[in-house]
């Protein structure tokens, strides 16, 4: 079992992998803010110019994903798809693109940081 301790820092560490996923997808030109809301708080991902980074809380989110922190952990590890979490009521998604969440957090693919380390339970 894994747990996220610092949600913004966790997502910031893996922003390079999120950027690679975006750039190699059909949504490479998508831009906007994604609000990820868990019991740990709200973290906004800013998607612009083919890059994904953790941004400030200002600005309207195009997509809002609400889910418990343990379900976000499952997305980060690639353990569950967003479709499964939504269909079982474990997550709520509002906004214009479910596809952007599928692109950034595909089932079966754990996130990697800038030096290639796979996301592990230690330190999170």
MODELLER restraints for C-alpha pairs under 7 A, 6 or more apart:
rsr = mdl.restraints
at = mdl.atoms
rsr.add(forms.Gaussian(group=physical.xy_distance, feature=features.Distance(at['CA:2:A'], at['CA:121:A']), mean=4.56, stdev=0.5))
rsr.add(forms.Gaussian(group=physical.xy_distance, feature=features.Distance(at['CA:3:A'], at['CA:70:A']), mean=6.57, stdev=0.5))
rsr.add(forms.Gaussian(group=physical.xy_distance, feature=features.Distance(at['CA:3:A'], at['CA:73:A']), mean=6.68, stdev=0.5))
rsr.add(forms.Gaussian(group=physical.xy_distance, feature=features.Distance(at['CA:3:A'], at['CA:121:A']), mean=6.77, stdev=0.5))
rsr.add(forms.Gaussian(group=physical.xy_distance, feature=features.Distance(at['CA:3:A'], at['CA:124:A']), mean=5.90, stdev=0.5))
rsr.add(forms.Gaussian(group=physical.xy_distance, feature=features.Distance(at['CA:4:A'], at['CA:69:A']), mean=6.98, stdev=0.5))
rsr.add(forms.Gaussian(group=physical.xy_distance, feature=features.Distance(at['CA:4:A'], at['CA:73:A']), mean=6.83, stdev=0.5))
rsr.add(forms.Gaussian(group=physical.xy_distance, feature=features.Distance(at['CA:4:A'], at['CA:124:A']), mean=4.75, stdev=0.5))
rsr.add(forms.Gaussian(group=physical.xy_distance, feature=features.Distance(at['CA:5:A'], at['CA:124:A']), mean=5.25, stdev=0.5))
rsr.add(forms.Gaussian(group=physical.xy_distance, feature=features.Distance(at['CA:7:A'], at['CA:40:A']), mean=6.91, stdev=0.5))
rsr.add(forms.Gaussian(group=physical.xy_distance, feature=features.Distance(at['CA:8:A'], at['CA:43:A']), mean=5.76, stdev=0.5))
rsr.add(forms.Gaussian(group=physical.xy_distance, feature=features.Distance(at['CA:8:A'], at['CA:54:A']), mean=6.82, stdev=0.5))
rsr.add(forms.Gaussian(group=physical.xy_distance, feature=features.Distance(at['CA:11:A'], at['CA:54:A']), mean=6.89, stdev=0.5))
rsr.add(forms.Gaussian(group=physical.xy_distance, feature=features.Distance(at['CA:12:A'], at['CA:53:A']), mean=6.53, stdev=0.5))
rsr.add(forms.Gaussian(group=physical.xy_distance, feature=features.Distance(at['CA:12:A'], at['CA:54:A']), mean=5.63, stdev=0.5))
rsr.add(forms.Gaussian(group=physical.xy_distance, feature=features.Distance(at['CA:13:A'], at['CA:113:A']), mean=5.82, stdev=0.5))
rsr.add(forms.Gaussian(group=physical.xy_distance, feature=features.Distance(at['CA:14:A'], at['CA:111:A']), mean=6.39, stdev=0.5))
rsr.add(forms.Gaussian(group=physical.xy_distance, feature=features.Distance(at['CA:14:A'], at['CA:112:A']), mean=6.05, stdev=0.5))
rsr.add(forms.Gaussian(group=physical.xy_distance, feature=features.Distance(at['CA:14:A'], at['CA:113:A']), mean=4.74, stdev=0.5))
rsr.add(forms.Gaussian(group=physical.xy_distance, feature=features.Distance(at['CA:15:A'], at['CA:52:A']), mean=5.81, stdev=0.5))
rsr.add(forms.Gaussian(group=physical.xy_distance, feature=features.Distance(at['CA:15:A'], at['CA:53:A']), mean=5.57, stdev=0.5))
rsr.add(forms.Gaussian(group=physical.xy_distance, feature=features.Distance(at['CA:16:A'], at['CA:113:A']), mean=6.69, stdev=0.5))
rsr.add(forms.Gaussian(group=physical.xy_distance, feature=features.Distance(at['CA:16:A'], at['CA:114:A']), mean=6.07, stdev=0.5))
rsr.add(forms.Gaussian(group=physical.xy_distance, feature=features.Distance(at['CA:17:A'], at['CA:111:A']), mean=6.34, stdev=0.5))
rsr.add(forms.Gaussian(group=physical.xy_distance, feature=features.Distance(at['CA:17:A'], at['CA:112:A']), mean=5.87, stdev=0.5))
rsr.add(forms.Gaussian(group=physical.xy_distance, feature=features.Distance(at['CA:17:A'], at['CA:113:A']), mean=6.50, stdev=0.5))
rsr.add(forms.Gaussian(group=physical.xy_distance, feature=features.Distance(at['CA:18:A'], at['CA:52:A']), mean=6.19, stdev=0.5))
rsr.add(forms.Gaussian(group=physical.xy_distance, feature=features.Distance(at['CA:18:A'], at['CA:104:A']), mean=5.49, stdev=0.5))
rsr.add(forms.Gaussian(group=physical.xy_distance, feature=features.Distance(at['CA:19:A'], at['CA:50:A']), mean=6.69, stdev=0.5))
rsr.add(forms.Gaussian(group=physical.xy_distance, feature=features.Distance(at['CA:19:A'], at['CA:51:A']), mean=4.96, stdev=0.5))
rsr.add(forms.Gaussian(group=physical.xy_distance, feature=features.Distance(at['CA:19:A'], at['CA:52:A']), mean=5.02, stdev=0.5))
rsr.add(forms.Gaussian(group=physical.xy_distance, feature=features.Distance(at['CA:21:A'], at['CA:103:A']), mean=6.45, stdev=0.5))
rsr.add(forms.Gaussian(group=physical.xy_distance, feature=features.Distance(at['CA:21:A'], at['CA:104:A']), mean=5.96, stdev=0.5))
rsr.add(forms.Gaussian(group=physical.xy_distance, feature=features.Distance(at['CA:22:A'], at['CA:28:A']), mean=5.18, stdev=0.5))
rsr.add(forms.Gaussian(group=physical.xy_distance, feature=features.Distance(at['CA:22:A'], at['CA:50:A']), mean=6.61, stdev=0.5))
rsr.add(forms.Gaussian(group=physical.xy_distance, feature=features.Distance(at['CA:22:A'], at['CA:103:A']), mean=6.41, stdev=0.5))
rsr.add(forms.Gaussian(group=physical.xy_distance, feature=features.Distance(at['CA:22:A'], at['CA:104:A']), mean=6.45, stdev=0.5))
rsr.add(forms.Gaussian(group=physical.xy_distance, feature=features.Distance(at['CA:23:A'], at['CA:50:A']), mean=5.76, stdev=0.5))
rsr.add(forms.Gaussian(group=physical.xy_distance, feature=features.Distance(at['CA:25:A'], at['CA:103:A']), mean=6.93, stdev=0.5))
rsr.add(forms.Gaussian(group=physical.xy_distance, feature=features.Distance(at['CA:27:A'], at['CA:100:A']), mean=6.99, stdev=0.5))
rsr.add(forms.Gaussian(group=physical.xy_distance, feature=features.Distance(at['CA:28:A'], at['CA:50:A']), mean=5.60, stdev=0.5))
rsr.add(forms.Gaussian(group=physical.xy_distance, feature=features.Distance(at['CA:29:A'], at['CA:49:A']), mean=6.95, stdev=0.5))
rsr.add(forms.Gaussian(group=physical.xy_distance, feature=features.Distance(at['CA:29:A'], at['CA:50:A']), mean=6.21, stdev=0.5))
rsr.add(forms.Gaussian(group=physical.xy_distance, feature=features.Distance(at['CA:31:A'], at['CA:47:A']), mean=4.87, stdev=0.5))
rsr.add(forms.Gaussian(group=physical.xy_distance, feature=features.Distance(at['CA:31:A'], at['CA:48:A']), mean=4.74, stdev=0.5))
rsr.add(forms.Gaussian(group=physical.xy_distance, feature=features.Distance(at['CA:32:A'], at['CA:46:A']), mean=6.06, stdev=0.5))
rsr.add(forms.Gaussian(group=physical.xy_distance, feature=features.Distance(at['CA:32:A'], at['CA:47:A']), mean=5.25, stdev=0.5))
rsr.add(forms.Gaussian(group=physical.xy_distance, feature=features.Distance(at['CA:32:A'], at['CA:48:A']), mean=6.55, stdev=0.5))
rsr.add(forms.Gaussian(group=physical.xy_distance, feature=features.Distance(at['CA:32:A'], at['CA:61:A']), mean=6.82, stdev=0.5))
rsr.add(forms.Gaussian(group=physical.xy_distance, feature=features.Distance(at['CA:32:A'], at['CA:62:A']), mean=5.85, stdev=0.5))
rsr.add(forms.Gaussian(group=physical.xy_distance, feature=features.Distance(at['CA:33:A'], at['CA:44:A']), mean=6.35, stdev=0.5))
rsr.add(forms.Gaussian(group=physical.xy_distance, feature=features.Distance(at['CA:33:A'], at['CA:45:A']), mean=5.59, stdev=0.5))
rsr.add(forms.Gaussian(group=physical.xy_distance, feature=features.Distance(at['CA:33:A'], at['CA:46:A']), mean=4.62, stdev=0.5))
rsr.add(forms.Gaussian(group=physical.xy_distance, feature=features.Distance(at['CA:33:A'], at['CA:47:A']), mean=6.04, stdev=0.5))
rsr.add(forms.Gaussian(group=physical.xy_distance, feature=features.Distance(at['CA:33:A'], at['CA:60:A']), mean=6.97, stdev=0.5))
rsr.add(forms.Gaussian(group=physical.xy_distance, feature=features.Distance(at['CA:33:A'], at['CA:61:A']), mean=4.56, stdev=0.5))
rsr.add(forms.Gaussian(group=physical.xy_distance, feature=features.Distance(at['CA:33:A'], at['CA:62:A']), mean=5.56, stdev=0.5))
rsr.add(forms.Gaussian(group=physical.xy_distance, feature=features.Distance(at['CA:33:A'], at['CA:63:A']), mean=6.69, stdev=0.5))
rsr.add(forms.Gaussian(group=physical.xy_distance, feature=features.Distance(at['CA:34:A'], at['CA:44:A']), mean=5.45, stdev=0.5))
rsr.add(forms.Gaussian(group=physical.xy_distance, feature=features.Distance(at['CA:34:A'], at['CA:45:A']), mean=5.02, stdev=0.5))
rsr.add(forms.Gaussian(group=physical.xy_distance, feature=features.Distance(at['CA:34:A'], at['CA:46:A']), mean=6.53, stdev=0.5))
rsr.add(forms.Gaussian(group=physical.xy_distance, feature=features.Distance(at['CA:34:A'], at['CA:61:A']), mean=5.34, stdev=0.5))
rsr.add(forms.Gaussian(group=physical.xy_distance, feature=features.Distance(at['CA:34:A'], at['CA:62:A']), mean=6.11, stdev=0.5))
rsr.add(forms.Gaussian(group=physical.xy_distance, feature=features.Distance(at['CA:34:A'], at['CA:63:A']), mean=4.81, stdev=0.5))
rsr.add(forms.Gaussian(group=physical.xy_distance, feature=features.Distance(at['CA:34:A'], at['CA:64:A']), mean=5.72, stdev=0.5))
rsr.add(forms.Gaussian(group=physical.xy_distance, feature=features.Distance(at['CA:35:A'], at['CA:42:A']), mean=6.42, stdev=0.5))
rsr.add(forms.Gaussian(group=physical.xy_distance, feature=features.Distance(at['CA:35:A'], at['CA:43:A']), mean=5.79, stdev=0.5))
rsr.add(forms.Gaussian(group=physical.xy_distance, feature=features.Distance(at['CA:35:A'], at['CA:44:A']), mean=4.45, stdev=0.5))
rsr.add(forms.Gaussian(group=physical.xy_distance, feature=features.Distance(at['CA:35:A'], at['CA:45:A']), mean=6.46, stdev=0.5))
rsr.add(forms.Gaussian(group=physical.xy_distance, feature=features.Distance(at['CA:35:A'], at['CA:61:A']), mean=5.84, stdev=0.5))
rsr.add(forms.Gaussian(group=physical.xy_distance, feature=features.Distance(at['CA:35:A'], at['CA:63:A']), mean=6.28, stdev=0.5))
rsr.add(forms.Gaussian(group=physical.xy_distance, feature=features.Distance(at['CA:35:A'], at['CA:64:A']), mean=4.63, stdev=0.5))
rsr.add(forms.Gaussian(group=physical.xy_distance, feature=features.Distance(at['CA:35:A'], at['CA:65:A']), mean=6.13, stdev=0.5))
rsr.add(forms.Gaussian(group=physical.xy_distance, feature=features.Distance(at['CA:36:A'], at['CA:42:A']), mean=5.52, stdev=0.5))
rsr.add(forms.Gaussian(group=physical.xy_distance, feature=features.Distance(at['CA:36:A'], at['CA:43:A']), mean=5.21, stdev=0.5))
rsr.add(forms.Gaussian(group=physical.xy_distance, feature=features.Distance(at['CA:36:A'], at['CA:44:A']), mean=6.12, stdev=0.5))
rsr.add(forms.Gaussian(group=physical.xy_distance, feature=features.Distance(at['CA:36:A'], at['CA:64:A']), mean=6.03, stdev=0.5))
rsr.add(forms.Gaussian(group=physical.xy_distance, feature=features.Distance(at['CA:36:A'], at['CA:65:A']), mean=4.92, stdev=0.5))
rsr.add(forms.Gaussian(group=physical.xy_distance, feature=features.Distance(at['CA:36:A'], at['CA:66:A']), mean=6.11, stdev=0.5))
rsr.add(forms.Gaussian(group=physical.xy_distance, feature=features.Distance(at['CA:37:A'], at['CA:43:A']), mean=6.56, stdev=0.5))
rsr.add(forms.Gaussian(group=physical.xy_distance, feature=features.Distance(at['CA:37:A'], at['CA:65:A']), mean=6.04, stdev=0.5))
rsr.add(forms.Gaussian(group=physical.xy_distance, feature=features.Distance(at['CA:37:A'], at['CA:66:A']), mean=4.69, stdev=0.5))
rsr.add(forms.Gaussian(group=physical.xy_distance, feature=features.Distance(at['CA:37:A'], at['CA:67:A']), mean=6.42, stdev=0.5))
rsr.add(forms.Gaussian(group=physical.xy_distance, feature=features.Distance(at['CA:38:A'], at['CA:66:A']), mean=6.00, stdev=0.5))
rsr.add(forms.Gaussian(group=physical.xy_distance, feature=features.Distance(at['CA:38:A'], at['CA:67:A']), mean=5.31, stdev=0.5))
rsr.add(forms.Gaussian(group=physical.xy_distance, feature=features.Distance(at['CA:38:A'], at['CA:68:A']), mean=5.00, stdev=0.5))
rsr.add(forms.Gaussian(group=physical.xy_distance, feature=features.Distance(at['CA:38:A'], at['CA:69:A']), mean=5.28, stdev=0.5))
rsr.add(forms.Gaussian(group=physical.xy_distance, feature=features.Distance(at['CA:39:A'], at['CA:68:A']), mean=5.87, stdev=0.5))
rsr.add(forms.Gaussian(group=physical.xy_distance, feature=features.Distance(at['CA:39:A'], at['CA:69:A']), mean=6.11, stdev=0.5))
rsr.add(forms.Gaussian(group=physical.xy_distance, feature=features.Distance(at['CA:40:A'], at['CA:69:A']), mean=6.75, stdev=0.5))
rsr.add(forms.Gaussian(group=physical.xy_distance, feature=features.Distance(at['CA:44:A'], at['CA:54:A']), mean=5.84, stdev=0.5))
rsr.add(forms.Gaussian(group=physical.xy_distance, feature=features.Distance(at['CA:44:A'], at['CA:55:A']), mean=5.53, stdev=0.5))
rsr.add(forms.Gaussian(group=physical.xy_distance, feature=features.Distance(at['CA:44:A'], at['CA:56:A']), mean=6.53, stdev=0.5))
rsr.add(forms.Gaussian(group=physical.xy_distance, feature=features.Distance(at['CA:44:A'], at['CA:57:A']), mean=6.26, stdev=0.5))
rsr.add(forms.Gaussian(group=physical.xy_distance, feature=features.Distance(at['CA:45:A'], at['CA:52:A']), mean=6.44, stdev=0.5))
rsr.add(forms.Gaussian(group=physical.xy_distance, feature=features.Distance(at['CA:45:A'], at['CA:53:A']), mean=5.56, stdev=0.5))
rsr.add(forms.Gaussian(group=physical.xy_distance, feature=features.Distance(at['CA:45:A'], at['CA:54:A']), mean=4.57, stdev=0.5))
rsr.add(forms.Gaussian(group=physical.xy_distance, feature=features.Distance(at['CA:45:A'], at['CA:55:A']), mean=5.71, stdev=0.5))
rsr.add(forms.Gaussian(group=physical.xy_distance, feature=features.Distance(at['CA:46:A'], at['CA:52:A']), mean=5.69, stdev=0.5))
rsr.add(forms.Gaussian(group=physical.xy_distance, feature=features.Distance(at['CA:46:A'], at['CA:53:A']), mean=5.34, stdev=0.5))
rsr.add(forms.Gaussian(group=physical.xy_distance, feature=features.Distance(at['CA:46:A'], at['CA:54:A']), mean=5.97, stdev=0.5))
rsr.add(forms.Gaussian(group=physical.xy_distance, feature=features.Distance(at['CA:46:A'], at['CA:55:A']), mean=5.58, stdev=0.5))
rsr.add(forms.Gaussian(group=physical.xy_distance, feature=features.Distance(at['CA:47:A'], at['CA:53:A']), mean=6.68, stdev=0.5))
rsr.add(forms.Gaussian(group=physical.xy_distance, feature=features.Distance(at['CA:62:A'], at['CA:95:A']), mean=5.31, stdev=0.5))
rsr.add(forms.Gaussian(group=physical.xy_distance, feature=features.Distance(at['CA:62:A'], at['CA:96:A']), mean=6.28, stdev=0.5))
rsr.add(forms.Gaussian(group=physical.xy_distance, feature=features.Distance(at['CA:63:A'], at['CA:94:A']), mean=5.64, stdev=0.5))
rsr.add(forms.Gaussian(group=physical.xy_distance, feature=features.Distance(at['CA:63:A'], at['CA:95:A']), mean=4.20, stdev=0.5))
rsr.add(forms.Gaussian(group=physical.xy_distance, feature=features.Distance(at['CA:63:A'], at['CA:96:A']), mean=6.24, stdev=0.5))
rsr.add(forms.Gaussian(group=physical.xy_distance, feature=features.Distance(at['CA:63:A'], at['CA:97:A']), mean=6.65, stdev=0.5))
rsr.add(forms.Gaussian(group=physical.xy_distance, feature=features.Distance(at['CA:64:A'], at['CA:93:A']), mean=5.70, stdev=0.5))
rsr.add(forms.Gaussian(group=physical.xy_distance, feature=features.Distance(at['CA:64:A'], at['CA:94:A']), mean=5.20, stdev=0.5))
rsr.add(forms.Gaussian(group=physical.xy_distance, feature=features.Distance(at['CA:64:A'], at['CA:95:A']), mean=6.26, stdev=0.5))
rsr.add(forms.Gaussian(group=physical.xy_distance, feature=features.Distance(at['CA:65:A'], at['CA:92:A']), mean=5.87, stdev=0.5))
rsr.add(forms.Gaussian(group=physical.xy_distance, feature=features.Distance(at['CA:65:A'], at['CA:93:A']), mean=4.67, stdev=0.5))
rsr.add(forms.Gaussian(group=physical.xy_distance, feature=features.Distance(at['CA:65:A'], at['CA:94:A']), mean=6.69, stdev=0.5))
rsr.add(forms.Gaussian(group=physical.xy_distance, feature=features.Distance(at['CA:66:A'], at['CA:91:A']), mean=5.59, stdev=0.5))
rsr.add(forms.Gaussian(group=physical.xy_distance, feature=features.Distance(at['CA:66:A'], at['CA:92:A']), mean=5.13, stdev=0.5))
rsr.add(forms.Gaussian(group=physical.xy_distance, feature=features.Distance(at['CA:66:A'], at['CA:93:A']), mean=6.41, stdev=0.5))
rsr.add(forms.Gaussian(group=physical.xy_distance, feature=features.Distance(at['CA:67:A'], at['CA:90:A']), mean=6.31, stdev=0.5))
rsr.add(forms.Gaussian(group=physical.xy_distance, feature=features.Distance(at['CA:67:A'], at['CA:91:A']), mean=4.51, stdev=0.5))
rsr.add(forms.Gaussian(group=physical.xy_distance, feature=features.Distance(at['CA:67:A'], at['CA:92:A']), mean=6.57, stdev=0.5))
rsr.add(forms.Gaussian(group=physical.xy_distance, feature=features.Distance(at['CA:74:A'], at['CA:80:A']), mean=5.79, stdev=0.5))
rsr.add(forms.Gaussian(group=physical.xy_distance, feature=features.Distance(at['CA:75:A'], at['CA:81:A']), mean=6.56, stdev=0.5))
rsr.add(forms.Gaussian(group=physical.xy_distance, feature=features.Distance(at['CA:75:A'], at['CA:105:A']), mean=5.81, stdev=0.5))
rsr.add(forms.Gaussian(group=physical.xy_distance, feature=features.Distance(at['CA:76:A'], at['CA:105:A']), mean=6.37, stdev=0.5))
rsr.add(forms.Gaussian(group=physical.xy_distance, feature=features.Distance(at['CA:76:A'], at['CA:110:A']), mean=5.93, stdev=0.5))
rsr.add(forms.Gaussian(group=physical.xy_distance, feature=features.Distance(at['CA:76:A'], at['CA:111:A']), mean=6.07, stdev=0.5))
rsr.add(forms.Gaussian(group=physical.xy_distance, feature=features.Distance(at['CA:77:A'], at['CA:109:A']), mean=6.66, stdev=0.5))
rsr.add(forms.Gaussian(group=physical.xy_distance, feature=features.Distance(at['CA:77:A'], at['CA:110:A']), mean=4.27, stdev=0.5))
rsr.add(forms.Gaussian(group=physical.xy_distance, feature=features.Distance(at['CA:77:A'], at['CA:111:A']), mean=6.53, stdev=0.5))
rsr.add(forms.Gaussian(group=physical.xy_distance, feature=features.Distance(at['CA:77:A'], at['CA:119:A']), mean=6.93, stdev=0.5))
rsr.add(forms.Gaussian(group=physical.xy_distance, feature=features.Distance(at['CA:78:A'], at['CA:105:A']), mean=6.63, stdev=0.5))
rsr.add(forms.Gaussian(group=physical.xy_distance, feature=features.Distance(at['CA:78:A'], at['CA:106:A']), mean=6.03, stdev=0.5))
rsr.add(forms.Gaussian(group=physical.xy_distance, feature=features.Distance(at['CA:78:A'], at['CA:107:A']), mean=4.32, stdev=0.5))
rsr.add(forms.Gaussian(group=physical.xy_distance, feature=features.Distance(at['CA:78:A'], at['CA:108:A']), mean=4.46, stdev=0.5))
rsr.add(forms.Gaussian(group=physical.xy_distance, feature=features.Distance(at['CA:78:A'], at['CA:109:A']), mean=4.73, stdev=0.5))
rsr.add(forms.Gaussian(group=physical.xy_distance, feature=features.Distance(at['CA:78:A'], at['CA:110:A']), mean=4.98, stdev=0.5))
rsr.add(forms.Gaussian(group=physical.xy_distance, feature=features.Distance(at['CA:79:A'], at['CA:107:A']), mean=5.96, stdev=0.5))
rsr.add(forms.Gaussian(group=physical.xy_distance, feature=features.Distance(at['CA:79:A'], at['CA:108:A']), mean=6.04, stdev=0.5))
rsr.add(forms.Gaussian(group=physical.xy_distance, feature=features.Distance(at['CA:80:A'], at['CA:107:A']), mean=5.49, stdev=0.5))
rsr.add(forms.Gaussian(group=physical.xy_distance, feature=features.Distance(at['CA:81:A'], at['CA:106:A']), mean=6.30, stdev=0.5))
rsr.add(forms.Gaussian(group=physical.xy_distance, feature=features.Distance(at['CA:81:A'], at['CA:107:A']), mean=4.78, stdev=0.5))
rsr.add(forms.Gaussian(group=physical.xy_distance, feature=features.Distance(at['CA:82:A'], at['CA:102:A']), mean=6.42, stdev=0.5))
rsr.add(forms.Gaussian(group=physical.xy_distance, feature=features.Distance(at['CA:85:A'], at['CA:91:A']), mean=5.46, stdev=0.5))
rsr.add(forms.Gaussian(group=physical.xy_distance, feature=features.Distance(at['CA:86:A'], at['CA:92:A']), mean=6.17, stdev=0.5))
rsr.add(forms.Gaussian(group=physical.xy_distance, feature=features.Distance(at['CA:110:A'], at['CA:118:A']), mean=6.51, stdev=0.5))
rsr.add(forms.Gaussian(group=physical.xy_distance, feature=features.Distance(at['CA:110:A'], at['CA:119:A']), mean=6.31, stdev=0.5))
rsr.add(forms.Gaussian(group=physical.xy_distance, feature=features.Distance(at['CA:111:A'], at['CA:118:A']), mean=5.93, stdev=0.5))
rsr.add(forms.Gaussian(group=physical.xy_distance, feature=features.Distance(at['CA:111:A'], at['CA:119:A']), mean=5.53, stdev=0.5))
rsr.add(forms.Gaussian(group=physical.xy_distance, feature=features.Distance(at['CA:112:A'], at['CA:118:A']), mean=4.44, stdev=0.5))
rsr.add(forms.Gaussian(group=physical.xy_distance, feature=features.Distance(at['CA:112:A'], at['CA:119:A']), mean=5.77, stdev=0.5))
